[in-house]
Amino acid sequence: MKKTMKIICCILLIIPLLMWNAHALKDVPEGLSMDGNVYYADQLEFLTDLTYEKNGTRVHEQQLFKRGLQIINEAEKVLVVDLFLFNDDYNHSTSTFDNRAEQLTDALIEKKEATKDLHVTVITDPINSAYQSSPSLLLQRLKEAGIDVVETDLTKLKDSNPLYSSVWRSYLQWIPTSTNGLFPNAFNKDKKMSLGAYLDLVNFKANHRKVLLNDHEALIASANISHDGSSLHSNIGFVVQGAILNDLYASENAILKMMGQSLPKHTFTQQADGEIETKIITEGAIGNVLVNTVKRANKGDAIQIGVFYLADRPFINELKAAAKRGVSIQLVLDANRDAFGLKKNGIPNRPVAAELSKEPSIDIRWYDTKGEQYHSKFLLLKQGDELTVVGGSANFTKRNLRDFNLETDLYAKLPVEHDTAQQLLTYYNQIWNNIDGNYTVSYETYGEKIWWKTVLYHIQEFTGLSTF
């Protein structure tokens, strides 16, 4: 009997180890982790959402949601909407936000009904239905209007939290997700979640993309424009046109293909060549491009970063190496203290900032949030008369940059004197120096060096046992 029990225990241990090897180290599905073709354009549109204080009043300047609605309204043959958060879940008893999710739903339905030949696909994350335990009425309305709604099958992706996910894949994924859950909903206190849904949640992976694409142009953003609770966050985005849309469309089709589906065939025509070099990068390719961009920075060059989460060790190490080469580096970070009414402990940004602040060439400021988040994700490299920008949905974390989440960013290289380059540099100068408003505060305001937070950050970053 003892020998039999030992054998059974060994088998029970070996199965998760096999699952770990199979799903944490496997290749990404075909078409993901795209390092796209280079296209040359004569224009690139840069957009921002900014929440800040001016003369004692909280100001909200927002461009991304309106631009997203415009892309929907101007679609003719194809419309692809890939958005991570598509819901109105938040604590309505303590806060009131703009009804973004409902407005976007209405716009999609109205457009579908008005344009007979338009094929509309909405791709989103299962978080919006609380992992099928709390069906989304908004997504159901889209389906009833004849719109293809795809909740991404996250099991096809690599496991970012292998300590847990290997056990989940072995023994727990078979626990069904029920719509009659007994547990409090993690996202909306007025709803319930089932045990199976919570077990799915702890895998900590997502389709985190933020893309809207029609026949002529596409928005690539850091903003969850279809989420009420995110409506006051500060964000950035880019609008691209021309043949680059073929790569973006293919990257969206890759999500459907890994689920045995596909988008309708469509070809986007090239616009006139210009002096802006652009390409689409997704998933792990974003991490590679970011690291390589920092690597080519030398003394006299300047790097400017604005990001919600900074945690990825290869990227952080490259920043430190660049600083030692004499590269001037500025960071605007979220203090990681607010999340939809909940208080956070400052991890990962505060331990990382404490580490980077030791470098004399690195200066850090915090965005002065008041309940909302500085949710932008971008890097600027100024080298002589050339500006490189990388920006989009990906936070600078292992989960976002190393082929675990689904992410979409734009890479662009353009002359410094170009209007868009000047807009990017002016934007950063505005928030860094608090021009015409109060945007950022000094490092000392939230800077801290607390040993247990540093230890916890490294454990979470290494193991994936975290939400960042």
TORKOL-4160 file (C-alpha; in steps of 0.2 Angstrom, whole numbers, padded with zeros to 4 digits, m for minus):
468
<pt num="1" X="0000" Y="0000" Z="0000"/>
<pt num="2" X="0014" Y="0012" Z="0004"/>
<pt num="3" X="0023" Y="0008" Z="m0012"/>
<pt num="4" X="0007" Y="0011" Z="m0022"/>
<pt num="5" X="0004" Y="0028" Z="m0013"/>
<pt num="6" X="0022" Y="0033" Z="m0017"/>
<pt num="7" X="0019" Y="0029" Z="m0035"/>
<pt num="8" X="0003" Y="0039" Z="m0036"/>
<pt num="9" X="0011" Y="0054" Z="m0028"/>
<pt num="10" X="0025" Y="0053" Z="m0040"/>
<pt num="11" X="0013" Y="0053" Z="m0054"/>
<pt num="12" X="0002" Y="0067" Z="m0047"/>
<pt num="13" X="0018" Y="0077" Z="m0046"/>
<pt num="14" X="0025" Y="0072" Z="m0063"/>
<pt num="15" X="0009" Y="0077" Z="m0073"/>
<pt num="16" X="0010" Y="0096" Z="m0068"/>
<pt num="17" X="0029" Y="0096" Z="m0072"/>
<pt num="18" X="0025" Y="0089" Z="m0089"/>
<pt num="19" X="0012" Y="0103" Z="m0091"/>
<pt num="20" X="0024" Y="0116" Z="m0085"/>
<pt num="21" X="0036" Y="0111" Z="m0099"/>
<pt num="22" X="0023" Y="0109" Z="m0112"/>
<pt num="23" X="0014" Y="0126" Z="m0109"/>
<pt num="24" X="0027" Y="0138" Z="m0101"/>
<pt num="25" X="0040" Y="0134" Z="m0114"/>
<pt num="26" X="0030" Y="0131" Z="m0130"/>
<pt num="27" X="0030" Y="0141" Z="m0146"/>
<pt num="28" X="0017" Y="0155" Z="m0148"/>
<pt num="29" X="0004" Y="0151" Z="m0161"/>
<pt num="30" X="0007" Y="0155" Z="m0179"/>
<pt num="31" X="0006" Y="0173" Z="m0183"/>
<pt num="32" X="0009" Y="0180" Z="m0166"/>
<pt num="33" X="0024" Y="0188" Z="m0160"/>
<pt num="34" X="0025" Y="0198" Z="m0176"/>
<pt num="35" X="0040" Y="0209" Z="m0181"/>
<pt num="36" X="0031" Y="0217" Z="m0196"/>
<pt num="37" X="0037" Y="0223" Z="m0213"/>
<pt num="38" X="0043" Y="0241" Z="m0214"/>
<pt num="39" X="0032" Y="0253" Z="m0222"/>
<pt num="40" X="0035" Y="0271" Z="m0226"/>
<pt num="41" X="0021" Y="0284" Z="m0223"/>
<pt num="42" X="0020" Y="0303" Z="m0225"/>
<pt num="43" X="0009" Y="0305" Z="m0210"/>
<pt num="44" X="0007" Y="0297" Z="m0192"/>
<pt num="45" X="m0007" Y="0304" Z="m0181"/>
<pt num="46" X="m0002" Y="0305" Z="m0162"/>
<pt num="47" X="m0017" Y="0306" Z="m0149"/>
<pt num="48" X="m0017" Y="0308" Z="m0130"/>
<pt num="49" X="m0029" Y="0307" Z="m0116"/>
<pt num="50" X="m0024" Y="0318" Z="m0101"/>
<pt num="51" X="m0031" Y="0320" Z="m0084"/>
<pt num="52" X="m0022" Y="0334" Z="m0074"/>
<pt num="53" X="m0025" Y="0348" Z="m0062"/>
<pt num="54" X="m0025" Y="0366" Z="m0067"/>
<pt num="55" X="m0029" Y="0381" Z="m0056"/>
<pt num="56" X="m0037" Y="0369" Z="m0043"/>
<pt num="57" X="m0048" Y="0361" Z="m0055"/>
<pt num="58" X="m0047" Y="0343" Z="m0062"/>
<pt num="59" X="m0046" Y="0343" Z="m0081"/>
<pt num="60" X="m0049" Y="0329" Z="m0093"/>
<pt num="61" X="m0043" Y="0331" Z="m0111"/>
<pt num="62" X="m0048" Y="0316" Z="m0121"/>
<pt num="63" X="m0045" Y="0312" Z="m0140"/>
<pt num="64" X="m0044" Y="0293" Z="m0141"/>
<pt num="65" X="m0063" Y="0288" Z="m0138"/>
<pt num="66" X="m0069" Y="0300" Z="m0151"/>
<pt num="67" X="m0056" Y="0295" Z="m0163"/>
<pt num="68" X="m0061" Y="0277" Z="m0160"/>
<pt num="69" X="m0080" Y="0281" Z="m0164"/>
<pt num="70" X="m0074" Y="0290" Z="m0180"/>
<pt num="71" X="m0065" Y="0274" Z="m0186"/>
<pt num="72" X="m0081" Y="0264" Z="m0183"/>
<pt num="73" X="m0092" Y="0276" Z="m0191"/>
<pt num="74" X="m0081" Y="0277" Z="m0207"/>
<pt num="75" X="m0079" Y="0258" Z="m0210"/>
<pt num="76" X="m0086" Y="0252" Z="m0226"/>
<pt num="77" X="m0081" Y="0234" Z="m0229"/>
<pt num="78" X="m0072" Y="0228" Z="m0214"/>
<pt num="79" X="m0071" Y="0233" Z="m0196"/>
<pt num="80" X="m0060" Y="0224" Z="m0182"/>
<pt num="81" X="m0061" Y="0230" Z="m0164"/>
<pt num="82" X="m0049" Y="0221" Z="m0152"/>
<pt num="83" X="m0051" Y="0228" Z="m0135"/>
<pt num="84" X="m0046" Y="0220" Z="m0118"/>
<pt num="85" X="m0059" Y="0228" Z="m0107"/>
<pt num="86" X="m0076" Y="0229" Z="m0114"/>
<pt num="87" X="m0088" Y="0232" Z="m0100"/>
<pt num="88" X="m0096" Y="0244" Z="m0087"/>
<pt num="89" X="m0091" Y="0234" Z="m0072"/>
<pt num="90" X="m0086" Y="0245" Z="m0057"/>
<pt num="91" X="m0093" Y="0250" Z="m0040"/>
<pt num="92" X="m0107" Y="0261" Z="m0046"/>
<pt num="93" X="m0112" Y="0266" Z="m0028"/>
<pt num="94" X="m0095" Y="0275" Z="m0025"/>
<pt num="95" X="m0091" Y="0282" Z="m0043"/>
<pt num="96" X="m0099" Y="0287" Z="m0059"/>
<pt num="97" X="m0090" Y="0286" Z="m0075"/>
<pt num="98" X="m0094" Y="0290" Z="m0093"/>
<pt num="99" X="m0104" Y="0275" Z="m0101"/>
<pt num="100" X="m0090" Y="0271" Z="m0114"/>
<pt num="101" X="m0095" Y="0253" Z="m0116"/>
<pt num="102" X="m0113" Y="0256" Z="m0120"/>
<pt num="103" X="m0109" Y="0270" Z="m0132"/>
<pt num="104" X="m0096" Y="0260" Z="m0141"/>
<pt num="105" X="m0109" Y="0245" Z="m0142"/>
<pt num="106" X="m0122" Y="0257" Z="m0149"/>
<pt num="107" X="m0110" Y="0264" Z="m0162"/>
<pt num="108" X="m0106" Y="0246" Z="m0168"/>
<pt num="109" X="m0124" Y="0241" Z="m0169"/>
<pt num="110" X="m0129" Y="0257" Z="m0178"/>
<pt num="111" X="m0115" Y="0255" Z="m0190"/>
<pt num="112" X="m0118" Y="0237" Z="m0194"/>
<pt num="113" X="m0137" Y="0240" Z="m0197"/>
<pt num="114" X="m0133" Y="0255" Z="m0208"/>
<pt num="115" X="m0120" Y="0247" Z="m0219"/>
<pt num="116" X="m0126" Y="0231" Z="m0226"/>
<pt num="117" X="m0110" Y="0224" Z="m0233"/>
<pt num="118" X="m0099" Y="0228" Z="m0218"/>
<pt num="119" X="m0091" Y="0213" Z="m0209"/>
<pt num="120" X="m0089" Y="0218" Z="m0191"/>
<pt num="121" X="m0078" Y="0207" Z="m0179"/>
<pt num="122" X="m0076" Y="0211" Z="m0160"/>
<pt num="123" X="m0062" Y="0202" Z="m0152"/>
<pt num="124" X="m0060" Y="0203" Z="m0133"/>
<pt num="125" X="m0054" Y="0195" Z="m0117"/>
<pt num="126" X="m0065" Y="0183" Z="m0107"/>
<pt num="127" X="m0063" Y="0194" Z="m0092"/>
<pt num="128" X="m0078" Y="0204" Z="m0098"/>
<pt num="129" X="m0089" Y="0189" Z="m0095"/>
<pt num="130" X="m0080" Y="0185" Z="m0079"/>
<pt num="131" X="m0073" Y="0170" Z="m0088"/>
<pt num="132" X="m0091" Y="0164" Z="m0094"/>
<pt num="133" X="m0098" Y="0165" Z="m0076"/>
<pt num="134" X="m0107" Y="0182" Z="m0079"/>
<pt num="135" X="m0112" Y="0183" Z="m0097"/>
<pt num="136" X="m0110" Y="0201" Z="m0104"/>
<pt num="137" X="m0126" Y="0209" Z="m0109"/>
<pt num="138" X="m0116" Y="0221" Z="m0120"/>
<pt num="139" X="m0108" Y="0207" Z="m0130"/>
<pt num="140" X="m0124" Y="0198" Z="m0131"/>
<pt num="141" X="m0132" Y="0214" Z="m0139"/>
<pt num="142" X="m0118" Y="0214" Z="m0152"/>
<pt num="143" X="m0121" Y="0195" Z="m0156"/>
<pt num="144" X="m0139" Y="0198" Z="m0159"/>
<pt num="145" X="m0135" Y="0212" Z="m0171"/>
<pt num="146" X="m0125" Y="0200" Z="m0182"/>
<pt num="147" X="m0108" Y="0205" Z="m0176"/>
<pt num="148" X="m0095" Y="0192" Z="m0174"/>
<pt num="149" X="m0090" Y="0192" Z="m0156"/>
<pt num="150" X="m0074" Y="0182" Z="m0151"/>
<pt num="151" X="m0069" Y="0179" Z="m0133"/>
<pt num="152" X="m0051" Y="0174" Z="m0135"/>
<pt num="153" X="m0046" Y="0156" Z="m0130"/>
<pt num="154" X="m0032" Y="0160" Z="m0118"/>
<pt num="155" X="m0027" Y="0142" Z="m0116"/>
<pt num="156" X="m0018" Y="0143" Z="m0133"/>
<pt num="157" X="m0006" Y="0155" Z="m0125"/>
<pt num="158" X="0010" Y="0151" Z="m0115"/>
<pt num="159" X="0008" Y="0151" Z="m0096"/>
<pt num="160" X="0014" Y="0166" Z="m0088"/>
<pt num="161" X="0011" Y="0159" Z="m0070"/>
<pt num="162" X="0017" Y="0141" Z="m0072"/>
<pt num="163" X="0018" Y="0137" Z="m0054"/>
<pt num="164" X="m0001" Y="0138" Z="m0054"/>
<pt num="165" X="m0006" Y="0135" Z="m0072"/>
<pt num="166" X="0003" Y="0118" Z="m0072"/>
<pt num="167" X="m0008" Y="0112" Z="m0058"/>
<pt num="168" X="m0023" Y="0121" Z="m0066"/>
<pt num="169" X="m0020" Y="0112" Z="m0083"/>
<pt num="170" X="m0018" Y="0095" Z="m0074"/>
<pt num="171" X="m0032" Y="0095" Z="m0062"/>
<pt num="172" X="m0042" Y="0111" Z="m0060"/>
<pt num="173" X="m0047" Y="0116" Z="m0078"/>
<pt num="174" X="m0061" Y="0103" Z="m0078"/>
<pt num="175" X="m0070" Y="0111" Z="m0064"/>
<pt num="176" X="m0085" Y="0119" Z="m0074"/>
<pt num="177" X="m0088" Y="0138" Z="m0075"/>
<pt num="178" X="m0106" Y="0141" Z="m0069"/>
<pt num="179" X="m0117" Y="0156" Z="m0072"/>
<pt num="180" X="m0125" Y="0152" Z="m0055"/>
<pt num="181" X="m0109" Y="0157" Z="m0045"/>
<pt num="182" X="m0109" Y="0159" Z="m0026"/>
<pt num="183" X="m0093" Y="0170" Z="m0024"/>
<pt num="184" X="m0092" Y="0189" Z="m0025"/>
<pt num="185" X="m0088" Y="0195" Z="m0042"/>
<pt num="186" X="m0070" Y="0202" Z="m0043"/>
<pt num="187" X="m0075" Y="0216" Z="m0054"/>
<pt num="188" X="m0093" Y="0220" Z="m0050"/>
<pt num="189" X="m0100" Y="0219" Z="m0032"/>
<pt num="190" X="m0118" Y="0217" Z="m0040"/>
<pt num="191" X="m0113" Y="0201" Z="m0049"/>
<pt num="192" X="m0107" Y="0183" Z="m0044"/>
<pt num="193" X="m0093" Y="0172" Z="m0050"/>
<pt num="194" X="m0091" Y="0154" Z="m0049"/>
<pt num="195" X="m0077" Y="0144" Z="m0042"/>
<pt num="196" X="m0072" Y="0138" Z="m0060"/>
<pt num="197" X="m0071" Y="0156" Z="m0066"/>
<pt num="198" X="m0059" Y="0161" Z="m0051"/>
<pt num="199" X="m0048" Y="0146" Z="m0055"/>
<pt num="200" X="m0047" Y="0152" Z="m0073"/>
<pt num="201" X="m0043" Y="0170" Z="m0068"/>
<pt num="202" X="m0028" Y="0165" Z="m0058"/>
<pt num="203" X="m0019" Y="0160" Z="m0074"/>
<pt num="204" X="m0015" Y="0179" Z="m0075"/>
<pt num="205" X="m0015" Y="0180" Z="m0094"/>
<pt num="206" X="m0025" Y="0191" Z="m0106"/>
<pt num="207" X="m0029" Y="0197" Z="m0124"/>
<pt num="208" X="m0022" Y="0214" Z="m0119"/>
<pt num="209" X="m0023" Y="0222" Z="m0136"/>
<pt num="210" X="m0031" Y="0239" Z="m0140"/>
<pt num="211" X="m0034" Y="0240" Z="m0159"/>
<pt num="212" X="m0048" Y="0247" Z="m0170"/>
<pt num="213" X="m0046" Y="0245" Z="m0189"/>
<pt num="214" X="m0057" Y="0249" Z="m0204"/>
<pt num="215" X="m0054" Y="0249" Z="m0223"/>
<pt num="216" X="m0043" Y="0265" Z="m0222"/>
<pt num="217" X="m0035" Y="0267" Z="m0205"/>
<pt num="218" X="m0032" Y="0260" Z="m0188"/>
<pt num="219" X="m0030" Y="0266" Z="m0170"/>
<pt num="220" X="m0016" Y="0257" Z="m0160"/>
<pt num="221" X="m0018" Y="0263" Z="m0142"/>
<pt num="222" X="m0014" Y="0261" Z="m0123"/>
<pt num="223" X="m0032" Y="0265" Z="m0119"/>
<pt num="224" X="m0046" Y="0253" Z="m0114"/>
<pt num="225" X="m0058" Y="0265" Z="m0123"/>
<pt num="226" X="m0073" Y="0252" Z="m0121"/>
<pt num="227" X="m0071" Y="0252" Z="m0102"/>
<pt num="228" X="m0081" Y="0264" Z="m0091"/>
<pt num="229" X="m0069" Y="0263" Z="m0076"/>
<pt num="230" X="m0054" Y="0267" Z="m0087"/>
<pt num="231" X="m0062" Y="0283" Z="m0095"/>
<pt num="232" X="m0052" Y="0295" Z="m0084"/>
<pt num="233" X="m0035" Y="0287" Z="m0087"/>
<pt num="234" X="m0021" Y="0296" Z="m0096"/>
<pt num="235" X="m0016" Y="0287" Z="m0112"/>
<pt num="236" X="m0008" Y="0288" Z="m0129"/>
<pt num="237" X="m0012" Y="0281" Z="m0146"/>
<pt num="238" X="m0007" Y="0282" Z="m0165"/>
<pt num="239" X="m0017" Y="0281" Z="m0181"/>
<pt num="240" X="m0009" Y="0273" Z="m0196"/>
<pt num="241" X="m0015" Y="0271" Z="m0214"/>
<pt num="242" X="m0010" Y="0262" Z="m0230"/>
<pt num="243" X="m0002" Y="0245" Z="m0233"/>
<pt num="244" X="0004" Y="0243" Z="m0214"/>
<pt num="245" X="m0014" Y="0239" Z="m0211"/>
<pt num="246" X="m0011" Y="0222" Z="m0220"/>
<pt num="247" X="0001" Y="0217" Z="m0206"/>
<pt num="248" X="m0011" Y="0223" Z="m0193"/>
<pt num="249" X="m0025" Y="0214" Z="m0200"/>
<pt num="250" X="m0015" Y="0198" Z="m0201"/>
<pt num="251" X="m0010" Y="0200" Z="m0183"/>
<pt num="252" X="m0028" Y="0200" Z="m0178"/>
<pt num="253" X="m0032" Y="0186" Z="m0190"/>
<pt num="254" X="m0019" Y="0176" Z="m0181"/>
<pt num="255" X="m0030" Y="0176" Z="m0165"/>
<pt num="256" X="m0044" Y="0169" Z="m0174"/>
<pt num="257" X="m0034" Y="0156" Z="m0183"/>
<pt num="258" X="m0027" Y="0149" Z="m0166"/>
<pt num="259" X="m0046" Y="0146" Z="m0162"/>
<pt num="260" X="m0050" Y="0138" Z="m0179"/>
<pt num="261" X="m0058" Y="0154" Z="m0186"/>
<pt num="262" X="m0053" Y="0168" Z="m0198"/>
<pt num="263" X="m0057" Y="0185" Z="m0204"/>
<pt num="264" X="m0063" Y="0188" Z="m0222"/>
<pt num="265" X="m0050" Y="0191" Z="m0235"/>
<pt num="266" X="m0046" Y="0209" Z="m0237"/>
<pt num="267" X="m0031" Y="0219" Z="m0245"/>
<pt num="268" X="m0027" Y="0237" Z="m0240"/>
<pt num="269" X="m0019" Y="0248" Z="m0253"/>
<pt num="270" X="m0002" Y="0257" Z="m0250"/>
<pt num="271" X="m0002" Y="0276" Z="m0248"/>
<pt num="272" X="0011" Y="0287" Z="m0255"/>
<pt num="273" X="0028" Y="0284" Z="m0248"/>
<pt num="274" X="0035" Y="0296" Z="m0235"/>
<pt num="275" X="0049" Y="0299" Z="m0223"/>
<pt num="276" X="0041" Y="0290" Z="m0208"/>
<pt num="277" X="0047" Y="0272" Z="m0206"/>
<pt num="278" X="0033" Y="0261" Z="m0197"/>
<pt num="279" X="0030" Y="0243" Z="m0193"/>
<pt num="280" X="0018" Y="0233" Z="m0182"/>
<pt num="281" X="0025" Y="0223" Z="m0168"/>
<pt num="282" X="0016" Y="0211" Z="m0156"/>
<pt num="283" X="0019" Y="0201" Z="m0141"/>
<pt num="284" X="0038" Y="0196" Z="m0139"/>
<pt num="285" X="0043" Y="0206" Z="m0154"/>
<pt num="286" X="0039" Y="0221" Z="m0144"/>
<pt num="287" X="0051" Y="0216" Z="m0130"/>
<pt num="288" X="0065" Y="0213" Z="m0143"/>
<pt num="289" X="0062" Y="0230" Z="m0151"/>
<pt num="290" X="0062" Y="0239" Z="m0135"/>
<pt num="291" X="0078" Y="0231" Z="m0129"/>
<pt num="292" X="0087" Y="0234" Z="m0146"/>
<pt num="293" X="0081" Y="0252" Z="m0147"/>
<pt num="294" X="0089" Y="0255" Z="m0130"/>
<pt num="295" X="0105" Y="0246" Z="m0135"/>
<pt num="296" X="0108" Y="0258" Z="m0149"/>
<pt num="297" X="0107" Y="0273" Z="m0138"/>
<pt num="298" X="0124" Y="0281" Z="m0135"/>
<pt num="299" X="0131" Y="0296" Z="m0125"/>
<pt num="300" X="0122" Y="0312" Z="m0131"/>
<pt num="301" X="0106" Y="0303" Z="m0135"/>
<pt num="302" X="0090" Y="0305" Z="m0125"/>
<pt num="303" X="0077" Y="0292" Z="m0120"/>
<pt num="304" X="0060" Y="0297" Z="m0113"/>
<pt num="305" X="0048" Y="0284" Z="m0106"/>
<pt num="306" X="0030" Y="0285" Z="m0100"/>
<pt num="307" X="0023" Y="0269" Z="m0093"/>
<pt num="308" X="0010" Y="0261" Z="m0082"/>
<pt num="309" X="0020" Y="0246" Z="m0077"/>
<pt num="310" X="0039" Y="0244" Z="m0077"/>
<pt num="311" X="0046" Y="0227" Z="m0072"/>
<pt num="312" X="0054" Y="0217" Z="m0086"/>
<pt num="313" X="0072" Y="0213" Z="m0080"/>
<pt num="314" X="0080" Y="0212" Z="m0098"/>
<pt num="315" X="0073" Y="0229" Z="m0102"/>
<pt num="316" X="0078" Y="0237" Z="m0085"/>
<pt num="317" X="0096" Y="0230" Z="m0086"/>
<pt num="318" X="0097" Y="0238" Z="m0104"/>
<pt num="319" X="0091" Y="0255" Z="m0096"/>
<pt num="320" X="0105" Y="0254" Z="m0083"/>
<pt num="321" X="0118" Y="0249" Z="m0096"/>
<pt num="322" X="0113" Y="0264" Z="m0107"/>
<pt num="323" X="0114" Y="0276" Z="m0092"/>
<pt num="324" X="0132" Y="0270" Z="m0089"/>
<pt num="325" X="0135" Y="0274" Z="m0107"/>
<pt num="326" X="0130" Y="0292" Z="m0103"/>
<pt num="327" X="0113" Y="0291" Z="m0111"/>
<pt num="328" X="0100" Y="0304" Z="m0104"/>
<pt num="329" X="0085" Y="0294" Z="m0098"/>
<pt num="330" X="0069" Y="0302" Z="m0091"/>
<pt num="331" X="0055" Y="0291" Z="m0084"/>
<pt num="332" X="0037" Y="0296" Z="m0080"/>
<pt num="333" X="0029" Y="0282" Z="m0070"/>
<pt num="334" X="0012" Y="0278" Z="m0062"/>
<pt num="335" X="0015" Y="0277" Z="m0044"/>
<pt num="336" X="0004" Y="0261" Z="m0044"/>
<pt num="337" X="m0007" Y="0266" Z="m0029"/>
<pt num="338" X="m0024" Y="0266" Z="m0037"/>
<pt num="339" X="m0034" Y="0252" Z="m0046"/>
<pt num="340" X="m0053" Y="0256" Z="m0049"/>
<pt num="341" X="m0056" Y="0262" Z="m0031"/>
<pt num="342" X="m0044" Y="0249" Z="m0023"/>
<pt num="343" X="m0027" Y="0254" Z="m0015"/>
<pt num="344" X="m0011" Y="0246" Z="m0022"/>
<pt num="345" X="0006" Y="0244" Z="m0013"/>
<pt num="346" X="0016" Y="0253" Z="m0027"/>
<pt num="347" X="0023" Y="0236" Z="m0034"/>
<pt num="348" X="0032" Y="0235" Z="m0047"/>
<pt num="349" X="0036" Y="0253" Z="m0051"/>
<pt num="350" X="0042" Y="0259" Z="m0034"/>
<pt num="351" X="0055" Y="0246" Z="m0031"/>
<pt num="352" X="0060" Y="0247" Z="m0049"/>
<pt num="353" X="0061" Y="0266" Z="m0048"/>
<pt num="354" X="0072" Y="0265" Z="m0032"/>
<pt num="355" X="0084" Y="0253" Z="m0041"/>
<pt num="356" X="0085" Y="0265" Z="m0057"/>
<pt num="357" X="0086" Y="0281" Z="m0047"/>
<pt num="358" X="0104" Y="0276" Z="m0042"/>
<pt num="359" X="0110" Y="0279" Z="m0059"/>
<pt num="360" X="0115" Y="0297" Z="m0061"/>
<pt num="361" X="0109" Y="0298" Z="m0079"/>
<pt num="362" X="0091" Y="0292" Z="m0075"/>
<pt num="363" X="0078" Y="0305" Z="m0069"/>
<pt num="364" X="0061" Y="0299" Z="m0063"/>
<pt num="365" X="0045" Y="0308" Z="m0060"/>
<pt num="366" X="0028" Y="0301" Z="m0055"/>
<pt num="367" X="0012" Y="0306" Z="m0064"/>
<pt num="368" X="0001" Y="0315" Z="m0051"/>
<pt num="369" X="m0015" Y="0304" Z="m0052"/>
<pt num="370" X="m0030" Y="0306" Z="m0041"/>
<pt num="371" X="m0039" Y="0290" Z="m0042"/>
<pt num="372" X="m0036" Y="0287" Z="m0060"/>
<pt num="373" X="m0020" Y="0279" Z="m0068"/>
<pt num="374" X="m0006" Y="0285" Z="m0079"/>
<pt num="375" X="m0010" Y="0271" Z="m0091"/>
<pt num="376" X="0002" Y="0276" Z="m0106"/>
<pt num="377" X="0015" Y="0264" Z="m0113"/>
<pt num="378" X="0028" Y="0271" Z="m0124"/>
<pt num="379" X="0047" Y="0275" Z="m0127"/>
<pt num="380" X="0055" Y="0289" Z="m0136"/>
<pt num="381" X="0073" Y="0289" Z="m0142"/>
<pt num="382" X="0080" Y="0305" Z="m0149"/>
<pt num="383" X="0096" Y="0303" Z="m0159"/>
<pt num="384" X="0102" Y="0318" Z="m0168"/>
<pt num="385" X="0089" Y="0323" Z="m0181"/>
<pt num="386" X="0080" Y="0307" Z="m0179"/>
<pt num="387" X="0066" Y="0301" Z="m0166"/>
<pt num="388" X="0061" Y="0283" Z="m0163"/>
<pt num="389" X="0045" Y="0279" Z="m0154"/>
<pt num="390" X="0038" Y="0263" Z="m0148"/>
<pt num="391" X="0020" Y="0263" Z="m0141"/>
<pt num="392" X="0004" Y="0254" Z="m0139"/>
<pt num="393" X="m0004" Y="0241" Z="m0127"/>
<pt num="394" X="0011" Y="0233" Z="m0120"/>
<pt num="395" X="0017" Y="0237" Z="m0102"/>
<pt num="396" X="0035" Y="0235" Z="m0099"/>
<pt num="397" X="0034" Y="0219" Z="m0090"/>
<pt num="398" X="0038" Y="0201" Z="m0093"/>
<pt num="399" X="0020" Y="0196" Z="m0096"/>
<pt num="400" X="0018" Y="0210" Z="m0109"/>
<pt num="401" X="0034" Y="0208" Z="m0118"/>
<pt num="402" X="0039" Y="0190" Z="m0118"/>
<pt num="403" X="0025" Y="0181" Z="m0127"/>
<pt num="404" X="0013" Y="0178" Z="m0113"/>
<pt num="405" X="m0001" Y="0191" Z="m0116"/>
<pt num="406" X="m0008" Y="0197" Z="m0133"/>
<pt num="407" X="m0001" Y="0214" Z="m0136"/>
<pt num="408" X="0000" Y="0226" Z="m0151"/>
<pt num="409" X="0012" Y="0241" Z="m0153"/>
<pt num="410" X="0018" Y="0253" Z="m0166"/>
<pt num="411" X="0036" Y="0256" Z="m0170"/>
<pt num="412" X="0040" Y="0272" Z="m0180"/>
<pt num="413" X="0056" Y="0281" Z="m0184"/>
<pt num="414" X="0054" Y="0299" Z="m0191"/>
<pt num="415" X="0064" Y="0315" Z="m0193"/>
<pt num="416" X="0064" Y="0326" Z="m0177"/>
<pt num="417" X="0057" Y="0341" Z="m0187"/>
<pt num="418" X="0042" Y="0331" Z="m0193"/>
<pt num="419" X="0026" Y="0338" Z="m0185"/>
<pt num="420" X="0022" Y="0322" Z="m0177"/>
<pt num="421" X="0039" Y="0320" Z="m0169"/>
<pt num="422" X="0037" Y="0338" Z="m0162"/>
<pt num="423" X="0020" Y="0333" Z="m0155"/>
<pt num="424" X="0028" Y="0319" Z="m0146"/>
<pt num="425" X="0042" Y="0329" Z="m0139"/>
<pt num="426" X="0031" Y="0343" Z="m0134"/>
<pt num="427" X="0019" Y="0331" Z="m0125"/>
<pt num="428" X="0033" Y="0324" Z="m0115"/>
<pt num="429" X="0040" Y="0341" Z="m0111"/>
<pt num="430" X="0023" Y="0347" Z="m0106"/>
<pt num="431" X="0020" Y="0333" Z="m0093"/>
<pt num="432" X="0038" Y="0333" Z="m0087"/>
<pt num="433" X="0039" Y="0351" Z="m0084"/>
<pt num="434" X="0021" Y="0354" Z="m0079"/>
<pt num="435" X="0018" Y="0367" Z="m0093"/>
<pt num="436" X="0001" Y="0375" Z="m0092"/>
<pt num="437" X="m0005" Y="0362" Z="m0079"/>
<pt num="438" X="0000" Y="0350" Z="m0065"/>
<pt num="439" X="0004" Y="0333" Z="m0072"/>
<pt num="440" X="0019" Y="0326" Z="m0063"/>
<pt num="441" X="0028" Y="0327" Z="m0046"/>
<pt num="442" X="0046" Y="0324" Z="m0041"/>
<pt num="443" X="0053" Y="0306" Z="m0037"/>
<pt num="444" X="0054" Y="0310" Z="m0019"/>
<pt num="445" X="0035" Y="0311" Z="m0018"/>
<pt num="446" X="0032" Y="0293" Z="m0019"/>
<pt num="447" X="0050" Y="0286" Z="m0020"/>
<pt num="448" X="0053" Y="0273" Z="m0007"/>
<pt num="449" X="0066" Y="0259" Z="m0004"/>
<pt num="450" X="0057" Y="0246" Z="0007"/>
<pt num="451" X="0066" Y="0229" Z="0007"/>
<pt num="452" X="0051" Y="0218" Z="0008"/>
<pt num="453" X="0043" Y="0227" Z="m0008"/>
<pt num="454" X="0059" Y="0224" Z="m0017"/>
<pt num="455" X="0060" Y="0206" Z="m0013"/>
<pt num="456" X="0041" Y="0203" Z="m0017"/>
<pt num="457" X="0043" Y="0212" Z="m0033"/>
<pt num="458" X="0058" Y="0201" Z="m0038"/>
<pt num="459" X="0048" Y="0185" Z="m0033"/>
<pt num="460" X="0032" Y="0190" Z="m0042"/>
<pt num="461" X="0042" Y="0195" Z="m0058"/>
<pt num="462" X="0052" Y="0179" Z="m0058"/>
<pt num="463" X="0037" Y="0167" Z="m0055"/>
<pt num="464" X="0023" Y="0176" Z="m0063"/>
<pt num="465" X="0013" Y="0176" Z="m0047"/>
<pt num="466" X="0007" Y="0193" Z="m0050"/>
<pt num="467" X="m0006" Y="0204" Z="m0060"/>
<pt num="468" X="0008" Y="0214" Z="m0068"/>
